């Protein structure tokens, strides 16, 4: 065996380092995607957004533009819930 067969060339070492780095980046991206689509995490984020909206709509210390936005969102959500309830009641009373 010659020394050339045992020692990798500098180009191969660079390519192996690039492959290792790419593999680590891909693993991090997959982990981030798994975290993002996890139903429990989505529910937690939705609950946090709801709590924030409620806080912004009711707390006088909230910024005025945040308070106005939160109140608009809550009114729209309330109207949507009312329409669903009316639809369910109408369907139930028809027969």
C-alpha positions as a printed Julia matrix, in Angstrom:
95×3 Matrix{Float64}:
   0.0    0.0    0.0
   1.22   3.44  -0.8
   0.81   6.61   1.27
  -1.56   7.94  -1.38
  -4.03   5.1   -0.72
  -4.1    5.69   3.06
  -4.2    9.49   3.33
  -7.3   11.17   1.92
  -6.7   14.03  -0.42
  -7.5   17.58   0.75
 -10.44  17.73  -1.66
 -12.0   14.63  -0.1
 -11.58  16.06   3.39
 -13.28  19.28   2.3
 -16.13  17.34   0.68
 -16.59  15.22   3.8
 -16.73  18.37   5.93
 -19.33  19.9    3.6
 -21.42  16.72   3.72
 -21.25  16.69   7.52
 -22.26  20.34   7.73
 -25.1   19.85   5.24
 -26.31  16.8    7.17
 -26.37  18.81  10.43
 -28.24  21.68   8.77
 -30.77  19.27   7.28
 -31.3   17.62  10.67
 -31.9   21.03  12.26
 -34.37  21.95   9.52
 -36.28  18.68   9.94
 -36.39  19.19  13.71
 -37.76  22.71  13.23
 -40.43  21.44  10.81
 -41.46  18.65  13.17
 -41.79  21.19  15.98
 -43.81  23.53  13.78
 -46.38  20.93  12.68
 -46.77  19.2   16.05
 -50.49  19.5   16.94
 -49.77  20.07  20.63
 -47.4   22.93  19.83
 -49.94  24.42  17.41
 -52.63  24.25  20.11
 -50.28  25.87  22.63
 -49.44  28.68  20.19
 -53.14  29.23  19.37
 -54.0   29.37  23.07
 -51.19  31.86  23.68
 -52.44  34.03  20.81
 -55.96  33.89  22.25
 -54.75  34.87  25.7
 -52.77  37.73  24.17
 -55.81  38.95  22.23
 -57.94  38.85  25.37
 -55.26  40.71  27.32
 -54.88  43.34  24.58
 -58.64  43.82  24.33
 -59.24  44.26  28.06
 -56.09  45.73  29.58
 -55.84  49.52  29.61
 -52.04  49.19  29.61
 -52.08  47.64  26.12
 -51.11  49.78  23.18
 -54.13  51.48  21.57
 -53.51  49.92  18.15
 -53.15  46.45  19.73
 -56.33  47.02  21.73
 -58.28  48.06  18.62
 -56.99  45.1   16.62
 -57.78  42.65  19.41
 -61.3   43.98  19.81
 -61.95  43.7   16.07
 -60.7   40.11  16.02
 -62.8   39.19  19.05
 -65.92  40.79  17.54
 -65.42  38.89  14.3
 -64.87  35.64  16.22
 -68.0   36.3   18.28
 -70.07  36.92  15.16
 -68.73  33.73  13.58
 -69.62  31.71  16.69
 -73.09  33.3   16.8
 -73.7   32.4   13.15
 -72.67  28.8   13.76
 -74.97  28.56  16.79
 -77.87  30.07  14.82
 -77.25  27.59  12.01
 -77.22  24.67  14.43
 -80.4   25.86  16.18
 -82.2   26.38  12.84
 -81.2   22.93  11.64
 -82.32  21.37  14.94
 -85.71  23.11  14.92
 -86.45  22.17  11.29
 -86.55  18.61  11.98
